Amino acid sequence: MRKINLVILLMASLMSCANKNMDEIEIASPTYPQDGLSYLALGDSYTIGEAVPAVSSFPYQLATALNAQKTKVTAPTIIARTGWTTDELIAAIKDKALTGKYDIVTLLIGVNNQYRGYNADTYRAEFVQLLTTAITYAGGNKKHVFVVSIPDWGVTPFAQSRDRAQIAREIDQYNAINKEETLKAGITYFDITPGSRNAAADAALVASDGLHPSGKMYGEWVGKLLPEVVKAFGN
């Protein structure tokens, strides 16, 4: 497989503005092919890219990077909303009643379960249900499902008056659950949490709302996902 130049793929024009958050930069909307691979992204605010332009969210950055690697992907279909917990995502998926299968499915969910203090065992059961749903949407092909860990919002300015250590412990607990269940199911898992904690020292990794990831951080996530997704499709 040819070497992947992530700097070029992840919007070099944005990265050249190193002193700005990516969500503060005007970005032209990319054009996606009509006949490429289909992509379904399931999640919450971290999937829709709260506080950044849609094109800076990780699903759109991933689709853009894949197209740059000659893996043709259509614009992402996204089922996600800020504040959603696992049960709310389950309900929304049922309400959408999507038909057919998707070539790529990503899943990132759980931060709002942690934030609201929901039971961890309930999270496990509902996460497993969502993982099964993701596999179903991928036509049963587990190699085309990708799970992303929950970032640590405790390092952001929003959490300055909160117990950051407790938040980190709880995020780690939830991630231990979703990682265990993901690997048990034979699904690819991406641990982006350690990198998310770099936001404690790098303000450019945080969006203008002081809570959510910036486009720059989402680009770092895509840097992890891209090689594995490309590999899954034999390119």
N, C-alpha and C positions, 0 to 999 in steps of 0.2 A: 504494500500500500504506500502511495507516495506521501512524502512528508507534508503535514498540514501546517500551514502558516497561519496561526490563530490571530496574529496581529492584523493581518490583512482581512481575514474572514470576519472578524468581529468589528467591522466598521472602522477602518483605520482613521477616517476623518474625525470620528468621535474621540478615539484614543489620543489623537494629537492635541486635543484640548484637555490636557492632563490636570489643569488647575480648576476645572469645572466638573460638577456632577453631570453625568450623561443626561439626566432628566431635565437639565437646564438648557440643553442645546437643541436647536430646531433641526429635526431629522426628516428627510424626505421619505415618504412611504414607499417601500419596495414593491415591485410588481412580481406576483407569484404566478407560476404556470397554472393552467386550467386542467392539465392532464397528468399531474404528478402524483406522488404518494399522498395519501390523506393523513392528517394529523389531528388527534383529539387530545386536548389538554384539560385535565381535571384538577380542581383545587380550590384555592381561596384567593386572598389578595396577592399572595406571592406568585400566583399564576396569571392573574389579569394585569399585574404590574401597577398596583395602586401608587399614585403620585408620580408616575412617569408616563410618557407617551406609549401607546400600545405597541409601537414598533420597537420600543426599548425593553419590553417584557421578555422573559426568557423564552416563551414559546415562539414569538416572532423572531427573536434573534437566532434561535435554533433553526427555524425554517429558512431564514436568510442565509445562514452559514451552510446549511445542507445544499441549498441551490448553488452556492458558490463552489461547492465540491462536486458539482454535476450529479448530485442526488436530488432529482426534481421533486419538490414538495409543494403542495398547494397551501394557501393561507390556512392557518390553524383554526379548527373549530374549538371554542373554549367554553367549558361549563365551569364557571368559577365566580365567586363574588366575595368582596371584602366582608370578613366577619363569619364566614361559614365554618361550621363545625362538621364533623364526619356525618352526623345524622342529617344535617341540612344539605350537604352535598348529595347524599343518597336520595333524598326527597327530590332534589332538583333534577337529578339524572332521570328519575322515574317520570317527572313532569315533562321533561324534554322528549322522552320516548323516541330517541334516535334510532334509526333503522340502519341496517347494513354494518359493515366492518370498517375499521380504520387500520392503516398500515403502521402507524406510530401512535402509541398512547403513553402519555406521561401522567403521573399522579404525585401530588404534593399536598398533604392535608394533615392537620392536627394542631397547629399553633393556637387556634381558638378554643380547642378542647382544653389545652393547657392554660390559656389565659382565663377561662371561665372556671377552672378548677374541677373539670369533669373527671369522672372516675376513669382511671387508666385501663381497667379491665374492659370497660365499655368501649374505650377507644380501640383496644385490640380487636374486639369482635367486629366493630364497624369498619375498621381499616381492612380487615380480612375480607369483609363483604365487598368493599370498594375495589380491593385488589382482584377479586374474582370477577367483578364487573369489568374492570380494565382488560383482563385477559379475554373475556367474552367479546368486548368491542374490538380486540385485536384478532378476532377470528380464531382464538385458541392458541395463537402463536406467542408463547411467552418471551421469545427473543425480541419481540417488537414492543414490549412493555418496559417502561423505565420509571423507577421510583426515585424521587429526590427527597433528601432528608429535610427536616424543619430547621430553618436558620434561627440563630439566637438573637431575639429582639432585645434581650436584656442589656446588650452593649450599646444600644442606641440612646440618643439624647432623651427620647420619650420616656425611657426607664430610669432617668437619673434619680428620681425620688423613691424608687422601688428597690427591693432586695435583689440585686443583680445575681448574687450567688445562688439564691433559691431558684430564680428563673432558669439559670444555667442547669441546675440539677434536674429540674422538671423537664426542660427541653431534652436533656440527655436521656431521661427516663422514657419519654415518648419516642425518641429516636431509636432507643434500644428495642422497643416494641416493633416499630415499623421496619427496622432493619432485620430483626429476627424473622418476622413473618414474610418479608420480601424474599429473603434468601431461602427460606423454607419452601417457598413456592417456585423457586428456580428463576426468579426475576432479577434483572440487573438493578443494582442499588448505587446511588451516588451520594456520598457523604459530603455535602457542601457546608456543614455546620462549622468546622474549624475555620474555614475561610471567612465565613460570615462574622466571626468574632474579631476579625481584623478591622472591622468598622469602629472598634473602640479607639483605634489610633489613626484611622484614615477616614476623614469626613466625606471624602468623595465616594465612599461606598454606601452612603445613606442618602435617600431621596430628600427632597425639600421639606417633607412633612416631619422629618426627624425620627421616623419610625421604620419606614419600609426601605428595601434595597434600592439603590440607584441603578440606572442602566449599566453602569460600570460593573457593579457586583453581579448583575444578571449575566453580563458578558463572561465573567469568570466562571459562572455555573455552566454556561454553554461550552466553555473551553474544556470542561470535564465530560460533558455529555457527547459532544460532537464526534470524537473518535469512535466511541462505542456504537453510536447510532449508525455511522457510516459503515462500520464493520458488520453490523447486523444485516445490511443490505448488500454486502459483498462488493463495496466500492473502495 
